[in-house]
Each structure stands twice: as C-alpha cells, then as structure tokens.
Amino acid sequence: MSDNRSFGTAAEVRALDFLRAKGYTLLQTNYRYRKAEVDLIVRKENLIVCVEVKARSYLYYGDPASFVSKKKIKLLALAMDFYMQQMDPELEVRFDIISIHLNGKKWIIDHLEGAFEILE
C-alpha cells in the first residue's frame, strides 16, 4: 500500500471515530456507484450524511476541503440519489466534508456540515 493511500485510509478511520463520538452511526464505507465513491455514509436520527474525507499532511497548498471539485460534487450527488432509492427516500440527505491535516504529529479535524451549499 502506498504512503498516500495509507495516509488517506488513516484519515478516514479518524473521521469515522470523530463522527461516532458525535453520535453518528456508520451505514457504509467507500460506497461505489458508477464512477463515484462516497467515503462514508453515516446516519444520525432521520438524517443520512454523505461524507467526503479530504486529508493533507500539511496546508501548504490550501485547506483540504478546497480540493473537492464541482465534478466530484456531481458524482457524489448521483451516487447518493441511487443509494437513497435503495434505502428510504423519505429521509433527509446532507453532504459534509471532513477536512483533516497534520500539525506536527497531531491530527486536526474540521467538520463542514452542509458543505456543498457553502461551496456553491
């Protein structure tokens, strides 16, 4: 496994731990639909949350959340539309970004709720 891949996997584990501590329940990891991959799908009460995890070892090139492209947003929306058709279309869906970076050896986690509305 490459260093970048293992760093990304470690970031997803930390993101999931962070969400669980906030009361979210895991439904799916690395959900794939066509060309889209959703890092985490979690639930809290009647809310299904699509979580894109972005991690960087440093912030030299900018905040990790800024690397979510419009194309990625469209793919995530498509994947979640299909997922919800299989699930319960009555539940509300929200799209979040968890941005993670290292400050020395400390992992810094920022949870951007309803991120795609903010990014538009």
Phi and psi in degrees as a GROMACS rama.xvg file:
@    title "Ramachandran Plot"
@    xaxis  label "Phi"
@    yaxis  label "Psi"
@TYPE xy
-71.5424  160.92  SER-2
-61.714  -40.966  ASP-3
-63.3474  -41.8208  ASN-4
-65.7981  -44.0865  ARG-5
-67.6684  -34.5142  SER-6
-63.7398  -44.2744  PHE-7
-63.6714  -41.2331  GLY-8
-64.5041  -43.0341  THR-9
-62.2592  -38.107  ALA-10
-65.798  -40.501  ALA-11
-64.7776  -37.9073  GLU-12
-64.017  -43.577  VAL-13
-65.4624  -39.4164  ARG-14
-62.2011  -43.0935  ALA-15
-65.4089  -43.0541  LEU-16
-59.0892  -42.7652  ASP-17
-59.9309  -47.0113  PHE-18
-66.7568  -41.3954  LEU-19
-60.7075  -39.0779  ARG-20
-64.1917  -24.4277  ALA-21
-92.7639  6.63156  LYS-22
95.1076  10.6995  GLY-23
-85.4696  150.641  TYR-24
-113.537  134.201  THR-25
-73.4587  131.112  LEU-26
-106.006  -38.7152  LEU-27
-160.525  142.514  GLN-28
-116.061  145.741  THR-29
48.0056  47.6793  ASN-30
-69.7343  128.723  TYR-31
-114.652  136.703  ARG-32
-145.122  119.421  TYR-33
50.6365  -120.135  ARG-34
-93.2224  3.10613  LYS-35
-97.5015  147.656  ALA-36
-134.103  124.29  GLU-37
-97.5948  122.461  VAL-38
-61.3625  -52.7703  ASP-39
-139.031  138.505  LEU-40
-119.953  120.261  ILE-41
-126.996  165.855  VAL-42
-133.488  141.352  ARG-43
-138.945  111.33  LYS-44
57.2185  -121.246  GLU-45
-98.706  24.5259  ASN-46
-118.531  126.258  LEU-47
-100.435  131.561  ILE-48
-121.763  124.637  VAL-49
-89.424  120.987  CYS-50
-116.26  121.782  VAL-51
-97.9542  121.99  GLU-52
-100.219  123.606  VAL-53
-121.608  127.617  LYS-54
-132.055  144.09  ALA-55
-139.476  147.94  ARG-56
-78.1428  -18.6488  SER-57
-155.91  167.012  TYR-58
-102.277  18.5999  LEU-59
-53.0204  -40.8702  TYR-60
-95.1392  3.24262  TYR-61
120.395  173.287  GLY-62
-63.7191  137.302  ASP-63
-54.4917  -36.2207  PRO-64
-61.1254  -27.3346  ALA-65
-70.0183  -8.142  SER-66
-92.5603  8.49258  PHE-67
-87.0581  112.128  VAL-68
-83.204  163.88  SER-69
-61.9416  -35.9883  LYS-70
-62.2468  -43.8386  LYS-71
-62.7726  -41.4443  LYS-72
-60.0675  -44.3138  ILE-73
-63.4126  -41.6197  LYS-74
-65.1586  -40.7003  LEU-75
-64.5352  -40.9241  LEU-76
-62.755  -41.9626  ALA-77
-62.3926  -45.8398  LEU-78
-63.7611  -41.7013  ALA-79
-71.2512  -32.0485  MET-80
-61.3771  -45.8298  ASP-81
-65.4618  -44.702  PHE-82
-57.8205  -44.6254  TYR-83
-69.2025  -29.1453  MET-84
-63.5622  -33.0577  GLN-85
-80.8503  -22.9872  GLN-86
-95.1767  -113.787  MET-87
-132.67  101.798  ASP-88
-63.8572  -9.50539  PRO-89
-80.794  -18.1166  GLU-90
-75.6967  149.53  LEU-91
-81.1191  144.94  GLU-92
-117.789  137.819  VAL-93
-129.523  149.058  ARG-94
-112.28  119.407  PHE-95
-118.01  159.181  ASP-96
-122.785  133.383  ILE-97
-108.584  117.79  ILE-98
-102.556  126.375  SER-99
-129.387  135.825  ILE-100
-145.911  164.546  HIS-101
-96.5787  137.781  LEU-102
-120.341  93.6144  ASN-103
70.9349  -116.591  GLY-104
-105.827  2.62919  LYS-105
-94.0948  132.038  LYS-106
-82.991  126.136  TRP-107
-106.647  124.214  ILE-108
-117.572  129.75  ILE-109
-124.075  125.301  ASP-110
-105.445  112.914  HIS-111
-101.187  100.148  LEU-112
-80.307  140.318  GLU-113
59.2667  40.6449  GLY-114
-62.783  -36.427  ALA-115
-71.5886  -28.8006  PHE-116
-67.6767  -35.7244  GLU-117
-71.0683  -38.3878  ILE-118
-75.0669  -21.6802  LEU-119
